[in-house]
Structure formats: C-alpha cells, structure tokens
Amino acid sequence: MGPKTEAHSDHGTVLKPRQAAIVFDEEDGFRFIMPGYGEDEQLPEGVMLLAAVLLKASDEEWVASMLEEFRSHS
C-alpha cells in the first residue's frame, strides 16, 4: 500500500478522483462510493475487492469469522 494521505474538511473526508471506499455509520449502515467508470473500462481489482466485501457483509457467518479474525490481531 502507498503512503496514507488524508484530506479532511468540516464535512468529512474527501476522496480523490479514482478512489473508492466502503463507508459505515451506525444510522445508515454501509455505503459503497466509487468513481464512474466507462462501460468499456476494466474495474481495478481493489474496487472489485471492496464490492465483494460489501456483498459478503450480508453473510452473518462470514461477518462473525472476520470479526473473530480482527479480534485475534488486536
């Protein structure tokens, strides 16, 4: 991974062009934010991985195993 660069404002964190993110808050749950890609553009693997994680987030067993993995490293 490259260096962490964060852009904050009074309105939150700003994503740079061509960046994607999964955002979570307790009121609205998860949101997937990604730039628009053309129909003939290949999605970057990182964007596809984020989308796959979001799809798996509805699988309670997978979520439990991921939380267990996280807790084992904290």
Phi, psi and omega in degrees: 000149180280181179295148179278124174234127183239134175244113181246152173218181176296342183263359179123199181270139182259128174274141176281162176304142178072013173260152178230157181203152166258126182245138179231137165219155188294335180280314187255353181076219185266145171225144177250123181244126178212154178289162176285133176245144177293158181302327182261010177269136175283131175291137175298149181302323179298321178293318178296322178296316177300317179297320179295319178298316179297321177296320180287343183297345177271355179269104186301322179294318179295317179299315179299319180291324178291320178294321176298317178299316179299312182297328180289343180255000181261000000 
